[in-house]
Amino acid sequence: MNTSVKKNTPSETEYLGDFHIMTSVDTPMRHDAFAHTDSEKISKIAQLFQDIMHELGLDLQDDSLRGTPYRVAKMYVSELFYGLNPTNKPRLSTFENRYGYKNLLVEKNIRVNSACEHHFLPIVGQAHIGYLAKDKVIGLSKINRVVDYYAHRPQVQERLTLQIFNELKTTLETDDIIVVIEADHLCVSARGVKDTTSSTTTMEYGGVFLSESKRNDFINLLK
């Protein structure tokens, strides 16, 4: 198996990270991404992170640091990035709209905890999602679970917005969906420009929300 990775120069690497490049709506994954079990991945990542800490000059014999490689590895596999594994994808049951509700439904202030794929630093914010009920409706908690699933992988905020939109579009069989994400990026506030006051907003919509008046209805409900 060829595991070689294309090497960029340091300047190319900085350029790609600072310009927030997104190459695909799908999260870039290898075909053998799940050839190893979670336990095997944790063991391997722990060893590699131990090497990183060693290169930083940290004393891994210290009681406080000794367990850090394992804790970081477990955090990556089981806590931060479980959205990479399709077996963790939530089941999105829909229901017939028997009560005949035909207007806008909004689920707002959904917590977003993700990580920038360029620096593996946190992206923290909120998602606001609306759809126009037609023949199908979805349980409110399922919307939150869609956000949670796609957020828990290395991400670009634009991709996260599109993945949530596309998942709900497929599930509800309608284009009448709007997704807004407002988030703070530690790759902006903790490094680079170190701007602690800015935030990023992304939006994707279709169907009736192509109308400015309908988008305004949604935005007004967020206030």
C-alpha positions in Angstrom: 0.0 0.0 0.0 1.4 3.4 -1.0 1.1 5.7 2.0 3.2 8.5 0.6 1.9 12.0 1.0 2.5 14.9 -1.4 4.9 17.4 0.3 4.3 21.1 0.0 7.0 23.7 0.7 6.5 25.6 4.0 5.3 28.7 2.0 2.8 26.6 0.1 1.6 25.0 3.3 1.1 28.4 4.9 -0.7 29.7 1.8 -3.2 26.8 1.7 -4.0 27.2 5.4 -4.3 31.0 5.5 -6.5 31.1 2.4 -9.0 28.5 3.8 -8.9 26.2 0.8 -11.7 23.7 0.5 -11.3 21.1 -2.2 -14.5 19.1 -2.0 -18.0 19.1 -0.3 -17.1 15.6 0.8 -14.6 15.2 3.6 -11.4 13.9 2.0 -11.0 10.3 3.2 -8.8 7.4 2.2 -10.4 4.2 1.0 -8.8 2.3 3.9 -9.8 4.8 6.5 -11.5 2.1 8.7 -9.1 -0.8 8.2 -8.0 -0.4 11.8 -10.3 -0.5 14.9 -10.7 2.5 17.1 -8.5 0.8 19.7 -5.7 0.3 17.2 -6.0 3.9 16.1 -5.8 5.2 19.6 -2.7 3.1 20.3 -1.0 4.3 17.2 -1.9 8.0 17.6 -0.8 7.9 21.3 2.7 6.7 20.2 2.9 9.4 17.6 1.8 12.1 19.9 4.3 10.9 22.5 7.0 11.5 19.8 5.6 15.0 19.3 5.8 15.8 23.0 9.3 14.4 23.2 10.4 16.7 20.3 8.9 19.6 22.2 11.2 18.8 25.1 8.5 17.7 27.5 9.3 15.2 30.3 7.0 12.3 29.7 8.0 10.8 33.0 6.2 13.6 34.9 3.0 12.4 36.5 1.0 15.2 34.9 2.2 14.4 31.3 2.6 10.7 31.3 -1.0 10.0 30.3 -1.3 12.9 27.9 -0.5 10.9 24.6 -3.3 8.4 25.4 -5.8 11.1 26.4 -5.1 13.1 23.2 -5.4 9.9 21.0 -8.7 8.9 22.7 -10.0 12.5 22.3 -9.3 12.5 18.6 -10.8 9.1 17.8 -13.7 8.9 20.3 -14.7 12.5 21.1 -13.6 15.1 18.5 -13.7 13.2 15.3 -16.3 10.4 15.6 -18.2 12.1 12.8 -15.6 10.6 10.4 -17.0 7.1 10.9 -20.2 6.5 8.9 -21.3 4.0 11.5 -21.9 6.9 13.9 -24.2 8.7 11.5 -27.6 9.3 13.2 -30.7 7.6 11.9 -32.9 10.4 10.5 -36.5 9.2 10.8 -39.1 11.4 9.1 -42.8 11.4 9.7 -45.8 12.1 7.5 -47.0 15.7 8.0 -50.5 14.6 9.2 -51.2 17.7 11.1 -50.9 19.8 8.0 -48.4 22.3 9.2 -47.2 24.1 6.0 -45.1 27.0 7.3 -41.6 27.7 8.4 -39.9 25.6 11.1 -36.7 27.0 12.7 -34.3 25.2 15.0 -31.8 27.9 16.2 -28.8 28.2 18.5 -27.6 24.6 17.9 -24.2 24.3 19.4 -21.3 23.7 17.0 -18.1 22.2 18.3 -15.8 21.4 15.4 -12.1 21.7 14.5 -10.3 23.5 11.6 -8.8 20.9 9.2 -5.9 23.2 8.5 -4.6 23.5 12.1 -6.8 21.1 14.2 -7.9 24.1 16.4 -11.4 24.5 17.6 -14.3 26.0 15.7 -17.0 27.0 18.2 -20.4 28.5 17.4 -24.0 28.1 16.6 -26.1 26.7 13.7 -29.5 28.0 12.8 -31.6 25.8 10.5 -35.0 26.3 8.9 -37.2 24.4 6.5 -40.7 24.7 5.0 -42.8 21.8 6.1 -44.4 19.8 3.3 -45.2 16.1 3.1 -42.5 15.2 5.6 -41.3 16.5 8.9 -38.3 15.5 11.0 -37.9 15.2 14.8 -36.3 18.3 16.2 -33.5 16.5 17.9 -32.6 14.9 14.6 -31.6 18.3 13.2 -29.2 18.8 16.2 -27.8 15.3 15.6 -27.1 16.1 11.9 -25.1 19.2 13.0 -23.3 17.3 15.7 -22.3 14.4 13.3 -20.8 16.6 10.6 -19.2 19.0 13.0 -17.2 16.2 14.7 -14.6 15.8 12.0 -11.8 18.1 10.8 -13.8 20.8 8.9 -14.0 23.9 6.9 -17.0 25.9 7.9 -18.2 26.2 4.3 -18.1 22.5 3.9 -19.9 21.9 7.2 -22.7 24.2 6.1 -23.1 22.4 2.8 -23.0 18.9 4.3 -25.8 19.8 6.8 -27.8 21.4 4.0 -27.4 18.4 1.6 -28.2 15.8 4.4 -31.5 17.6 5.3 -32.3 18.1 1.6 -32.0 14.3 1.0 -33.8 13.3 4.1 -36.8 15.7 3.8 -36.9 15.5 -0.1 -37.1 19.2 -0.5 -35.0 22.2 -1.5 -36.8 24.5 0.9 -34.0 24.5 3.5 -31.7 27.2 4.9 -28.6 26.7 7.1 -26.7 29.4 8.8 -23.6 28.9 10.9 -21.9 31.6 13.0 -18.6 30.5 14.6 -15.3 31.6 16.1 -12.1 30.0 14.8 -9.2 29.6 17.1 -6.9 29.3 14.1 -7.7 33.0 13.7 -7.8 34.1 17.3 -5.0 32.0 18.8 -2.4 32.1 16.0 -1.7 34.0 12.7 -3.5 37.4 12.9 -4.7 36.7 16.4 -7.9 38.5 16.0 -10.0 37.7 19.0 -13.1 39.7 18.0 -14.0 38.5 14.5 -16.4 35.6 13.7 -17.4 33.8 10.5 -20.9 33.4 9.1 -21.8 31.0 6.3 -25.2 30.4 4.7 -26.7 27.9 2.3 -30.3 27.8 1.1 -32.5 26.6 -1.7 -36.1 26.5 -2.9 -38.4 29.1 -1.4 -35.4 30.7 0.4 -34.1 31.9 -2.9 -36.7 34.6 -2.3 -35.3 37.5 -0.3 -38.6 37.9 1.6 -38.6 34.3 2.7 -34.9 34.5 3.8 -35.9 37.6 5.8 -38.7 35.7 7.5 -36.1 33.2 8.6 -33.6 35.8 9.7 -36.2 37.8 11.7 -37.0 34.6 13.6 -33.4 34.4 14.7 -33.6 37.8 16.4 
